[in-house]
Amino acid sequence: MFQLTALYNHPEDAAAFDRHYDTVHAPLAKKIPGVQRFTVSRPAPGPDGAQPPYHLVAVLEFPDAAAFQSGMGGTEGQAAVADLDNFAGAGVTLLTGPSNQV
């Protein structure tokens, strides 16, 4: 497996971010060819009540690096990347690499 992990910083307007993510961005990401699994987490406060470091964490899984490159390099992948400017102004960190189940 090969995965893309997106770590979204806390936005100024969480409701607007969530609305755009859920109604525009997630549907774009679901269309990327080769995505086998797509999960989203909105981390809760820690046991001490501290704010988590990220507002949202998304993980897209592909069968391999070639499928990732093809999907992200295609029209659908480029549309999802271009959409980041529309809602992720607080910043997003993208991590990619092989993943293994342990």
N, C-alpha and C positions, 0 to 999 in steps of 0.2 A: 504494500500500500504506500501511497504518497499523499501527503496532506498539506493543506494551506490552513494556517491558523491566523485569524484576524483578531487583534486585541484593540478594542475601541476605547479611547479615553473618555472620561466623563464629559458630556456635552453641556453647554450652558442651558439649553432647553431640552431636557430629557424627553418630554412628551412629544415634541416635534421630531426629535431624532428617532424615537421608537416608531412613530407613525410612518415616517419615510422608510425606515429600515423594513418594517413589516409589510408595507403596501407596495413599495417600489423596489428596494434593493434585494430583499430575499427572493422575490419572484424572478429577478434578473439572474441571480446566482443559481437558482434551481435549473435554469435553462442551459447552463454551461455543459457542453457535451463531456461525457466521461465522469461526471460527479456521481459517485455511488452512494454517498451518504453526506448529509448536510445537517449539522446540529448547531443550535444557538443556545447560549446560556447568558442569563443576566444575573451575575453573582450577587449573593445576598451579603449583608454585613457580616463581619467575623464574629466569633464568640464573644468578643469584648465590645461589640457594637461598632467597631471601626469600619469606615467605608472601604469597600474592596478597591484594589488598584485600577480596575477596569469596569466600564459600564456594561459592556457586552463582549462576549467571546464567541466567535463563530469558527467552526471547523468544517472544511470541505475535504472529503476523502476521494481519491482517485485510485484506480488499480495500479498505476505505476507512474514514473516520472514522465514518460513519453505521452501518456494520456493527459497528464497535468499540463504539459507544454502545449499540446494541441488544443485542449479546451480553453486555456487561458489566452492563447494566442489567436483564437478564432473570434468571430464577430461577437458572440455572446459573452465571452470572457472579457473582451475589451470594453463592451458596454457596461459590465459590472464594475470594472476598474474605473472607468470614466465617471460613473455615478458617485464615487466616493467624494468628489468635490462638492456634491450637492447636499451632503448631510454630515460628513465626518470632519468638520472644521476643527474640532478639538484634537484631532490626530488619531491615527490608526497605525499599529505596528503589524506588519505582515511577516509571518514566519513560514518557511516551506522546508520540506524534507521528508525522508522516508519515515514511516511509522510501523511499529510492530506491536502486536498484541502480546502482553506478558501475563 
